[in-house]
Amino acid sequence: MSEGRHQRHPQGRNPMRVTAKLRTARDTNRATQYATLNGRYQAMLQRGEITRTGDHLDRLGIQLPDGQQSWYGRHVAKAHRTTTGHDAPRAWVQHRTTGRWIAVHVYAPDAPALTAGLWSYKATRAVVTAADLTEAA
């Protein structure tokens, strides 16, 4: 094998090609990078086939501060884990107030865990009535 700049990489990869991929990834905007990480979940979120816990609260007209929304999400995740035995899938989304990218669990819009979380979390239990739940469904 000749000594030169086109020498094959010992692990079979071309280091010039890897560098080009990294350069391309670096040059894309952050939203595109996270949309790529989401894969199929990105399109499903946009079509409304899956939902985040914060979007579910918005649909019901329940306004909670960020910290309380986070706790509601934990209650929903626990209810989902209890009924299914595994965690819900995660998707990358921008935080609604800070704009930072965060990974959140996503659920079907009619997932029983969303309702179970409303009843198990004291901050949402106080504002939700049975009429609100049937109206949102």
Residue pairs with C-beta under 8 A, 6 or more apart in sequence:
1 7
1 8
8 14
9 15
25 33
30 101
31 94
34 92
34 93
34 101
35 42
37 92
38 45
38 91
38 92
41 50
41 89
41 91
41 106
42 91
44 50
44 106
45 51
45 52
45 91
45 93
45 106
48 109
49 108
49 109
50 89
50 91
50 106
50 107
50 108
50 109
51 59
51 106
51 107
51 108
51 109
51 114
52 91
52 93
52 104
52 105
52 106
52 107
53 69
53 72
53 73
53 76
53 104
53 105
53 107
53 114
53 117
54 69
54 73
54 96
54 104
56 107
56 109
56 114
57 63
57 64
57 69
57 72
57 124
59 136
60 118
60 128
60 132
60 133
60 136
61 132
62 124
62 127
62 128
64 72
64 123
64 124
66 95
66 96
66 97
68 123
71 121
71 123
72 117
72 118
72 121
72 123
72 124
73 104
73 105
73 117
75 116
75 117
75 120
75 121
76 105
76 107
76 113
76 114
76 116
76 117
77 87
77 88
77 105
77 113
77 117
78 117
78 120
79 112
79 113
79 116
79 117
79 120
80 87
80 88
80 105
80 107
80 111
80 113
81 87
83 112
83 113
83 116
87 105
88 105
88 106
88 107
88 113
89 105
89 106
90 103
90 104
90 105
90 106
91 103
91 104
91 106
92 101
92 102
92 103
93 101
93 102
93 104
94 100
94 101
94 102
95 101
95 102
107 113
107 114
110 137
115 133
117 124
118 124
118 125
118 128
118 133
119 125
119 128
